[in-house]
Amino acid sequence: MSKKILIIDDDQDIRSYLSELFTDNGYETAMAEDGSVAMEAVETEKPDLITLDLEMPGEWGPRFYRKLSQNDEFKRTPVIVISGLNANKYAIPKAVATLTKPFDAEELIRIVKDTIG
């Protein structure tokens, strides 16, 4: 059974690109367009890893991450931050990695493989 990655980003183009990238590398994907629907997606999809944008309408990334980290079932789910914000590595210090848009696809896949296989 392949590992599942939840992509949380308000940009449809980024979600589509990441989904294609992960699928091409043997992963299943699920998507959420912002933090307000992301927790519901986590509970439904039970992802092995989450990619998280920081700046989104509705509920932004750090607030979603706070909710995730307070949930006993999902608080150990690894998170990779992918954001266009500068200094984004300080927003979620416990993220396994922080990438700035535009990011290197090969680097992202390497991080995912190192994290969940």
C-alpha positions as CSV (number, residue, x, y, z in Angstrom):
1,M,0.0,0.0,0.0
2,S,1.4,3.4,-1.0
3,K,1.9,6.2,1.4
4,K,-0.5,9.1,1.4
5,I,0.4,12.8,1.3
6,L,-2.1,15.6,2.1
7,I,-1.4,18.7,0.1
8,I,-2.7,21.9,1.8
9,D,-2.3,25.0,-0.4
10,D,-4.8,27.7,-1.6
11,D,-3.2,27.7,-5.1
12,Q,-4.9,25.2,-7.4
13,D,-1.8,25.1,-9.7
14,I,0.5,24.2,-6.8
15,R,-1.9,21.5,-5.6
16,S,-2.1,20.0,-9.1
17,Y,1.6,20.2,-9.6
18,L,2.4,18.6,-6.2
19,S,-0.2,15.9,-6.7
20,E,1.3,15.0,-10.1
21,L,4.8,15.0,-8.7
22,F,3.9,12.8,-5.7
23,T,1.8,10.4,-7.8
24,D,4.6,10.1,-10.4
25,N,6.8,9.0,-7.5
26,G,4.4,6.3,-6.2
27,Y,2.5,8.2,-3.5
28,E,-1.2,8.7,-3.1
29,T,-2.4,12.3,-2.6
30,A,-5.3,14.1,-1.1
31,M,-5.9,17.9,-1.1
32,A,-7.3,20.7,1.0
33,E,-7.5,24.4,-0.2
34,D,-6.9,26.0,3.2
35,G,-6.4,25.3,6.9
36,S,-10.1,25.5,7.7
37,V,-11.0,22.3,5.8
38,A,-7.5,20.7,6.3
39,M,-8.2,19.2,9.7
40,E,-11.3,17.4,8.3
41,A,-9.2,16.1,5.4
42,V,-6.6,14.8,7.9
43,E,-9.2,12.9,9.9
44,T,-10.7,11.5,6.7
45,E,-7.6,10.7,4.8
46,K,-5.2,9.9,7.6
47,P,-2.1,11.0,5.7
48,D,1.5,9.7,6.3
49,L,2.8,13.2,5.5
50,I,1.5,16.7,5.0
51,T,2.7,19.6,2.8
52,L,1.6,22.9,4.2
53,D,1.4,26.4,2.8
54,L,1.5,29.1,5.4
55,E,-0.4,32.0,3.8
56,M,-4.0,31.0,2.9
57,P,-7.4,32.6,3.1
58,G,-9.6,31.3,5.8
59,E,-7.2,29.7,8.2
60,W,-3.5,30.0,7.7
61,G,-0.9,27.3,8.1
62,P,0.5,28.0,11.6
63,R,-3.0,27.9,13.1
64,F,-3.8,24.6,11.3
65,Y,-0.5,23.2,12.6
66,R,-1.3,24.2,16.2
67,K,-4.6,22.2,15.9
68,L,-2.8,19.2,14.3
69,S,-0.1,19.2,17.1
70,Q,-2.8,19.2,19.8
71,N,-4.5,16.1,18.3
72,D,-3.1,12.9,19.8
73,E,-3.8,10.8,16.8
74,F,-2.1,13.1,14.3
75,K,0.5,15.2,16.2
76,R,3.3,13.0,15.0
77,T,2.4,13.3,11.3
78,P,5.4,14.9,9.6
79,V,4.9,18.3,8.0
80,I,6.8,19.9,5.2
81,V,6.2,23.6,4.9
82,I,6.1,24.9,1.3
83,S,5.6,28.7,1.3
84,G,6.4,31.9,-0.6
85,L,6.9,33.8,2.6
86,N,10.4,34.8,3.6
87,A,11.6,33.7,7.0
88,N,9.0,30.8,6.8
89,K,11.4,28.4,8.6
90,Y,10.5,30.2,11.8
91,A,6.7,29.8,11.4
92,I,6.7,26.0,12.2
93,P,9.9,25.1,13.9
94,K,9.0,21.4,14.2
95,A,8.4,20.9,10.5
96,V,10.7,18.2,9.0
97,A,11.6,20.7,6.2
98,T,10.8,24.2,5.0
99,L,10.9,25.0,1.3
100,T,10.4,28.4,-0.3
101,K,8.4,28.7,-3.5
102,P,9.6,28.2,-6.2
103,F,11.1,25.0,-4.8
104,D,13.3,22.2,-6.3
105,A,11.1,19.2,-7.0
106,E,14.0,16.7,-6.7
107,E,14.8,18.1,-3.3
108,L,11.2,17.8,-2.2
109,I,11.0,14.2,-3.3
110,R,14.3,13.4,-1.5
111,I,12.9,14.9,1.7
112,V,9.6,12.9,1.3
113,K,11.5,9.6,0.7
114,D,13.8,10.3,3.6
115,T,10.8,11.0,5.9
116,I,8.2,8.3,4.9
117,G,10.0,6.0,2.5
